[in-house]
Amino acid sequence: MNTFLAFGREHVERHFRKTGQSVYMHLKRHVREKVKGASGGALPKRRNSKMFLDLDTDDDLNSDDYEYEDEAKLVIFPDHYEIALPNIEELPALVTIACDAVLNSKSPYRKQDPDTWENELPVSKHASNLTQLDNGVRIPPSGWKCARCDLRENLWLNLTDGSVLCGKWFFDSSGGNGHALEHYRDMGYPLAVKLGTITPDGADVYSFQEEEPVLDPHLAKHLAHFGIDMLHMHGTENGLRDNDIKPRVSEWEVIQETGTKLKPMYGPGYTGLKNLGNSCYLSSVMQAIFSIPEFQRAYVGNLPRIFDYSPLDPTQDFNTQMTKLGHGLLSGQYSKPPVKSELIEQVMKEEHKPQQNGISPRMFKAFVSKSHPEFSSNRQQDAQEFFLHLVNLVERNRIGSENPSDVFRFLVEERIQCCQTRKVRYTERVDYLMQLPVAMEAATNKDELIAYELTRREAEANRRPLPELVRAKIPFSACLQAFSEPENVDDFWSSALQAKSAGVKTSRFASFPEYLVVQIKKFTFGLDWVPKKFDVSVDMPDLLDINHLRARGLQPGEEELPDISPPIVIPDDSKDRLMNQLIDPSDIDESSVMQLAEMGFPLEACRKAVYFTGNMGAEVAFNWIIVHMEEPDFAEPLTMPGYGGAASAGASVFGATGLDNQPPEEIVAIITSMGFHRNQAVQALRATDSNLERALDWIFSHPEFEEDSDFVIEMENNANANIISEAKPEGPRVKDGSGMYELFAFISHMGTSTMSGHYVCHIKKEGRWVIYNDHKVCASERPPKDLGYIYFYRRIPS
């Protein structure tokens, strides 16, 4: 009742011993089956005055058959003395006020629930007197296309003149060229309805003048003006009915193994994660991550130590939140099968269905996504981008000498040959995943694809039902070959010529990681900048051999390019602007940023692109994005480089913890000048992300730190090792070995874009495949290994 942090039964004693805080409020909700009436049914409903906590009820428990009762009491440690609440007679007024405030408060997560927005749409002020032109326009039931471009998705019908135009980029999670908005600016017609959302229950209506989604009480009349009968409409994209085309239904069914009776799995390692609203990308990645022994040992294996040495506010500590999530997934405490008596009762009632609740990753998501404009939203995200974001967080919050993300780390050797001088340059870079291009030209069913395309075009022209979609079948060997093929580089800096030249680049593995993560690059941009997904099936192997991709270094007869860096050339008209940019980061050209963001790139990446190209326009910044978009920190928030010795604008004055997790020496010196040991300062700063105020708070709350001699020695050795490494840099941490791997997990995506759809994960455990679909965990019968997006391979010991 001092910090208002909540703990489960297992950890409340630990918190008391650690902090000396002795007063806790114990909250509990009891679930009971309702008393049956004389007729055998539950007694009539009445207002339940015994529920006062703002908690979610269990969706799997029928509210007609169960009743809930909340209980609250104060518990005084260490004697566990209990005081039932409310109790105004025995408690001081201040304590009573604090208790009432807690019991009557709303859940903070309710504010984040996007579902609460659905019933709050305002009625448009234009709905009752909307002007509709009598121009004879009639809208067909399917086959729509934007009147100003060739887009056939994310189309909006203007309710004044019947124009069909595409929406704005990423509105409703879809792409467009903004022609519907342009039409409003030209004509002033305010209301539009999204085609494909019209059902007898309503549709998505947007008011351009009011700049928000709205309700139109007269929608049926407004649609009838253009020949649309709401009672016969079905909400499918582009108006295509179930018997017209099923572009994604088969993909959804196959990946989720729909139609197959799947057996629920229970126990350690078989716990699902609740979907918080488009959080399946996070769930799938974390299930795969915590199936890796190194991550299990680093976090769950170190649970007592991590919890004991967490900061006073563990909600703001990455390692604590990782450990908490890992324990929830691996302990089995939240994945228990129903007891036999419950099963028999459910079968007798003919209402048996597996009860798998899963755990909620709300606190974990809130921490790992804070300050990130994309992951902190409720929109769907790219699982590959989140994987790299997580690796970055693990790197920055290393636990002692152990860094579990090292299992993914490998070196890439890049060889570039100058086309004029024929000289070569070899460089190495660190990477965490292997990106395989989709070799569409190698499809084994080309004739079938051509026939489908011809039939589809003919059906569209004649407004007939479209044929069933045909998926391209791509050999994995072709994708692997495309990965190793030379790539032309147009603006390669040739140090021999002291000028830009054409070059040829090839990439190979300078080291092989312990765990190989392979991404199939299914997503791309069309000529109109609309994102699209290759609908392909790739025959991914269970056993993978990439030893032939091992780097060979400088070969006999090759001549290296001289090691001369290119000069920094800034156009005269932008020199002053670039200098000012470095001094004043607030001058970033937001219009260029938004131009890039509307193409679908992450907002922070767009800000970095505009910044690092000196506000020279969206086109120049776009080229920067193309060059850097595969880097692990591509979508990370912009941290401004210092200028003229100034401190970084994106970090505190003392700087942030580096990738080696070594706190800045200047802030370590401040703490040690107060009389604390260096190892105390280092550990405190690591636990608080190098925040001076929080670090001091951490030290005062861990008086027992000096007593843990083993931990102190480990920390001291670690700090000394980091100091030595700063004086004498070593190569990147890699775990090189054989290039033979076996598949043990894969993440699949359903939908047309990484910004929409759904993710599930399949993991091979105890010799059989298991599907993790949010909170549902079942034995897989037909794992769709050919439709995956991200694959996880483990090295086979040689």
Secondary structure, DSSP 8 states (H G I E B T S, - for coil): --S-----HHHHHHHHHHH---EEEEEEEEEEE--B-TTSSB------TT--S-----TTS-TTTEEEEEEEEEEETTTTEEEESS-TTTS-HHHHHHHHHHHH---GGGGG-GGGGGGG--B-TTSTT-----S-----SS----SSSS--SSEEEETTT--EEE--TTGGG-----HHHHHHHHH---EEEETT--BTTB--EEETTTTEEEB-TTHHHHHHTTT--GGG----GGG--TTT--TTHHHHHHHTTTTS---B--STT---B---SS-HHHHHHHHHHTTSHHHIIIIITTHHHHHHTS-S-GGG-HHHHHHHHHHHHHSSTT-----HHHHHHHHHTT--------B--HHHHHHHTTT-TTTTSSS---HHHHHHHHHHHHHHT-BTTB-GGGGT-EEEEEEEEETTT--EEEEEEEES-EEEE--GGG-TTHHHHHHHHHHHHHHHHTT--------EEE-HHHHHHHHHS-EEEEEEEETTTTEEEEEEEEEEESS--SEEEEEEE-EEE-TTS-EEE--EEE---SEEE-GGGB---S-TT--B-----------HHHHHHHHHHHH-GGG--HHHHHHHHTTT--HHHHHHHHHHTTT--HHHHHHHHHHHTTSTTTTS------STT---TTS-TT----TT----HHHHHHHHTTT--HHHHHHHHHHTTT-HHHHHHHHHT-GGGGG-HHHHHHHHHHHHHHHHHHHS----------SEEEEEEEEEEESSSTTSSEEEEEEEETTEEEEEETTEEEE-SS--GGGEEEEEEEE---
